[in-house]
Amino acid sequence: MHSQKKNTLPEDNWSQFRCPTGVSGRKVAASMNKGHWDLTTWGLKYVSINPDSIILDAGCGGGKTINRLAKRAFQGKIYGIDCSADMVEYSKQVNKKFVAADRVEIVQSAVENTGFRDEFFDLVTAVETYYFWPNLTEAFVEIKRVLKKEGWFLVISEMIKDGLYEEENAEIIAKTQVQLVELEEMQKMLCSAGFSRVKIYRKRKSYWNAVLAQK
């Protein structure tokens, strides 16, 4: 396994990962937009995105994933939610052309209570974010509710709970206050929430992982 690269963010920025705000939050957002590019590319290969897909990016952060999804679903619409009002505005700026064309809409909302109607989305994505959600069970039930029948939920992460990762990255885990879940446990939770099929993917010689669940 490759150990995670040492992060050199200023000390006061670590707490910003959960719900980025202010100047430090914008720095974290810019860092995430750049740093998550390859991970997101790898994870998105496990889903099919149609030109007219309606997609929700939960915990959209800096908005770069929304931008990528909008380019692929060029006849559809992408929605984003984030707990931080500052990240909502930041993401809107990153996607201002798509927002102006009514192809992207980003709002402040909790993943446990998105505010969207039943069976609205073809796909829900969550990139490097589930471990900040306060209640995974409630989040998974809500995501299933807003997905269309046979819709997909994709979780993409570079952190993992497998024994080795926690030992090698104990400092980062403590500083970012993440709550990691074993992939097999997440699979069980998604099945309990009512998802019909759940697949787990791991990148070879890496901690990168993806969990794909179908309603």
Secondary structure, DSSP 8 states (H G I E B T S, - for coil): ----------GGGGGGGTS--HHHHHHHHHHHHHHTHHHHHHHHTTS---TT-EEEEET-TTSHHHHHHHHHSTTSEEEEEES-HHHHHHHHHHTHHHHHTTSEEEEE-BTTB----TT-EEEEEEES-GGG-S-HHHHHHHHHHHEEEEEEEEEEES---SSHHHHHTHHHHHHHT-----HHHHHHHHHHTT-SEEEEEE-TTSS-EEEEEE-
